[in-house]
Amino acid sequence: MQEIYKITPELLRDENYLFEYIYKNMKNNYYWSDEWSEELYIELAKRGFIATSYDTLEGLVLLPEIQFAYAVLFFEKLHISQKVKKLLQKDDYILSFNNRFDEVLDALEYFHKYNWLKGEYRVLLERLKRGAYENFSVMSVELSSKESGELIAGEVGYVIGRTYTSLSGFSSREKAYKNYGSLQLVLLAQHLQKEGFAFWNLGHPYMEYKKRLGAEILEREKFLELWRKEIDVHL
């Protein structure tokens, strides 16, 4: 079982330590911190970590991961299934951004049996959403019924430079909204492409839906090389 080391802002700013002892270490991917500051979270995100949370006996801790591999969507590779194409033609939905942030967070808690976006993590994300930071912003994505206004699907993530990274998402389990979760993904991909984003970081490569969407699997080294080129390029 791998040892999980504590991470600090000072270590993240130490370029030699970061590259030699974190990026090149292919035995470790998880780190931890009991610090819930905007500074640390943003620094982690910009360095390529994707942070979740973990329950310990002492309470909730931040669990940043520098993944071994990442699922990345280059928009020209986007695949739209026939079922989603039919939903696109129905045009019975509204796609919005940052209008229903708290509702999206509530939905994540409702739809996920184990929801890591809770407690101190949720409070931190709410602070990040309200704040203004250089080259970093939190974003919610909402797919709603045009007729009823019901929130059907959505997600939360963050923007750095010309990249968007997903954190967590949900979709309604009602039969009437079957495949609307996939519709939200396609609509978001199209929006990001239209806005000039370079790629969409979908995080863990293990979920089959990401491959069906057209995502490529990039090993850590290749991903980080691409990541560093795009996060400092502003839209």
Secondary structure, DSSP 8 states (H G I E B T S, - for coil): ----EE--HHHHH-HHHIIIIIIT-SS--BEEBS---HHHHHHHHHTT-EEEEEEETTEEEEEEE--SEEEEE-GGG----HHHHHHHHH--EEEEESSSHHHHHHHHHHH-SS--S-HHHHHHHHHHHHS-BTTBEEEEEEEEETTT--EEEEEEEEEETTEEEEEEEEE---GGGTTHHHHHHHHHHHHHHHTT-SEEEEE-S--HHHHHHT-EEEEHHHHHHHHHHHTTS--
